[in-house]
Amino acid sequence: MIMKSINVQELKNLINNDKPFTLIDVREQAEYDLANINGILIPTSEFANRFQEVPKEGKVIVQCRSGQRSANVIMWLEHNHGYDNLYNLEGGIIAWAREIDPGLTVG
């Protein structure tokens, strides 16, 4: 199965147009505290115990710093738990800072 993804411009359009979606941030707490875009924080280190918090209905966008950890989490959820509503945020919060909010410090 090909992983579905969304770019930061598409995410910004969803936010601006009040479209329903859930944003899950899989970075660690310290990274989230430094900069976040209001996602629900479920760190990768806690994911095995907290994956049930990810909705199986509706559009769910998973993001991290660059897109790699979120891709790994999506593959794990799809393979082990049958999710089919997940989208990887291409480039993660680094892309968001570069293209949408240059004032964001991503470390």
C-alpha angles and dihedrals in degrees: 000000000000113000112243116228142182129204126227093256090056090048091050089052091052090052095044093048094045092238116169117255140129121236116207118192112202098185121111123271095258091053091047091049090053095053135344140164096219098274123152105262115232105156117218088239089062098037100102089059098039107036090111087073089071109092118237091206128067129013113319119190117198119201140178134160100295107357100264102097091043090052090052091049092049092050090049093049093046094045099042105027107027099244115166102168101073128119126189116224102233111233093002122225090334089066090044090054092045098046108022113020114021090177091068116107110215100173 
